[in-house]
Amino acid sequence: MTRVLLVEDDPDLALALRTLLDRAGHEVVRADNGREALRLLFAERPGLLILDIGLPELDGWEVLERTRDLSDLPVLLLTARGAETDRVRGLRSGADDYLPKPFGNEELLARVEALLRRSAPGRFAGESFDTGLRLVPERRSAVWQGQEARLSDIEYRLLQLLVRNRGRVLTTEQLLDRVWDDPDGTGRERVKFAVLRLRRKLRQAAGDEAADPLEAVRGLGYRYRAADE
C-alpha cells in the first residue's frame, strides 16, 4: 500500500479521487490548500504527491518548489491548465508527470502506477542522502562530515540538485536552467563561482581543505561523487 498525498481544493473531485485511489489499494491523505499540503508532506512522508495547481493560500507552483526542497518523491500535477507552456513549466519545476483536467479514471490510475513503478521510495531532506551528507531544508544548510555549513538559497538548491543526480555529470547549461531558471544559458560564470563558494563552505565545515564531494569535469560540468567512488 502506498500513501498518497492528494492536494485538491474541490471537495467533490477530492472525494471521487479518494474513492478511486482507495479502491486501487492506496492510503489517501488529503489537503485542500497549499500550506496544509506542506505540513502533511513532512508529517506523513507520502510515497506519491498528486497536486492541483489552483490552490488557496499557496498555489501549486509554490508547493511544488518547496516539495522539491524536502523530497524527491514522485509528483503528478493534476490541473485544468492544459496549455503546453504550463506543462513545460511543471516538468521543468520538478514534476514527474502532468495530467490536465478533465481526465479518465483509468488514465489517472495508469499514470500513478507508472510513477510508482519507476520511482524509488521518496527521500526527504533532513535524512541522509549519502554517507557524510544531510540536507536541512528549514535552515537552508548542509551537515557535512558531522558539521553544519550554512548556505545561501542558490548554494542550497545547487547542492540539492547535484546530490539528487549523484554520480552523473550536470552541464553548466542544465544547472543554469534548473537552479537559476536561466534556460538560455547566459551568465555561465555564476555557476563556476557558486560551485567554488559551495566547495569552500563544505571544506571549512569538515575542517579539511580536500574534503568535499563535488567535482568539476573539464569541458562538461559538475557532479556529486557517490560515497563508494
Stockholm file with secondary structure:
# STOCKHOLM 1.0

chainA/1-229         MTRVLLVEDDPDLALALRTLLDRAGHEVVRADNGREALRLLFAERPGLLILDIGLPELDGWEVLERTRDLSDLPVLLLTARGAETDRVRGLRSGADDYLPKPFGNEELLARVEALLRRSAPGRFAGESFDTGLRLVPERRSAVWQGQEARLSDIEYRLLQLLVRNRGRVLTTEQLLDRVWDDPDGTGRERVKFAVLRLRRKLRQAAGDEAADPLEAVRGLGYRYRAADE
#=GR chainA/1-229 SS CCEEEEECSCHHHHHHHHHHHHHTTCEEEEESSHHHHHHHHHHHCCSEEEECSSCSSSCHHHHHHHHHHHBCCCEEEEESCCCHHHHHHHHHTTCSEEEESSCCHHHHHHHHHHHHHHCCCCCBTTSEEETTEEEEGGGTEEEETTEEEECCHHHHHHHHHHHHTTTSCEEHHHHHHHHSCCTTCCCHHHHHHHHHHHHHHHHHHHTCTTCCCEEEETTTEEEECCTTC
#=GC SS_cons         CCEEEEECSCHHHHHHHHHHHHHTTCEEEEESSHHHHHHHHHHHCCSEEEECSSCSSSCHHHHHHHHHHHBCCCEEEEESCCCHHHHHHHHHTTCSEEEESSCCHHHHHHHHHHHHHHCCCCCBTTSEEETTEEEEGGGTEEEETTEEEECCHHHHHHHHHHHHTTTSCEEHHHHHHHHSCCTTCCCHHHHHHHHHHHHHHHHHHHTCTTCCCEEEETTTEEEECCTTC
//
